[in-house]
Amino acid sequence: MFARLFLFIGTLLLASLSLAQADPVSLDGSEQWTMKSAEGREYRIMISLPEGDVPWTGGYPVIYLLDGNAYFPAFHAAKRAQDRLRGAILVAIGYPSDTPLDFERRAFDLSPPQPPERNVPPQGGQDLFLDFIEQRLMPKVNARFKVDQDQRSLVGHSFGGMFGVYTLFTRPQLFQHVVAVSPSLWWRDRYLMAHERTFTQRAQAGQIDLTHSSLSLLMGEREMPQEIQDARSLQLRLEQLSQYGLRSDFQVEPGEDHMSMPFRVAARVLDELLSTRRF
């Protein structure tokens, strides 16, 4: 009897061990890279591969997605579910972590500098992260695929949405389209407002070309009222730049909260970005 019991327990242990050592899921139509920044920070890059012939523009549209560990599966599935979305490249930027959101890494990459007494966890790496995207990641994507350089988009959620708005304000030529989902516009006493003023002044002075630029701000109905108001106010202020070419819009998703938003709007975001054409 005891022998059979030990055999049964041993079988269970072996089964649990085999499950613990199981290979990770690989998504059809995707590939994964490991890359490092100039400072040696490692990133996991997840690619949803383009399907079909190269478009008449000479290249595939490309969408860069932040917090890739958390959101790549949903966006990849949404892209492959509809034929009209498959002819695009989705580049998700993540981290070598087993968790969906690496809070310490994203806190550094997506935020402005903080005073020493408030710099826990370490913050202030947004420009270094932009350098990595512009100087290392984009050239590798361009070498691997035929890319439509007039159809580059950036999608980010929460801190990632804040980072997307910062990118538009400080490097407006890097992406034609930015989608900020539930952006943390309140962060550090609304620090983005200073960048917004400079951005507006440069546009009015004719120093930047916004002819084919757009910003979409998406909020959940169940988010904090002040956060919804901040996003709406930003879009209203940016409407004055429509005469210089910038298109901006604001949408509230019924019934959704801060954490549900990226999964709820994945298909719509892709559809809107890929239906935008430059003639």
Number of C-alpha atoms within 10 A of each C-alpha: 6 7 8 9 10 11 12 11 12 12 12 12 12 11 12 12 11 11 10 9 9 9 8 6 6 9 12 11 14 15 13 14 10 12 18 13 16 13 8 8 12 14 20 18 21 23 23 26 19 22 15 10 10 17 14 8 15 12 20 26 24 29 24 20 25 24 22 24 22 17 21 25 16 16 23 26 16 20 24 20 12 12 10 12 19 21 22 26 26 25 26 26 22 25 22 12 12 8 10 14 16 16 11 12 18 21 19 20 20 25 22 18 15 13 9 9 6 10 12 12 10 17 21 17 18 20 18 16 20 18 14 19 17 14 13 15 20 17 11 13 15 14 10 9 15 17 22 18 17 21 23 20 25 28 25 25 25 21 23 26 26 22 30 27 27 24 20 22 20 15 14 19 17 19 22 22 27 28 25 27 27 27 26 21 23 15 13 12 8 11 13 19 15 10 16 19 12 13 20 17 13 14 18 14 9 11 10 16 14 19 14 19 22 22 22 23 22 25 29 25 17 15 18 12 10 10 17 22 12 16 24 19 12 17 18 14 12 17 15 15 16 14 12 17 16 20 20 22 17 17 15 17 15 10 11 18 17 17 13 12 22 26 16 15 19 19 20 11 18 20 16 10 24 20 10 12 11 10 6
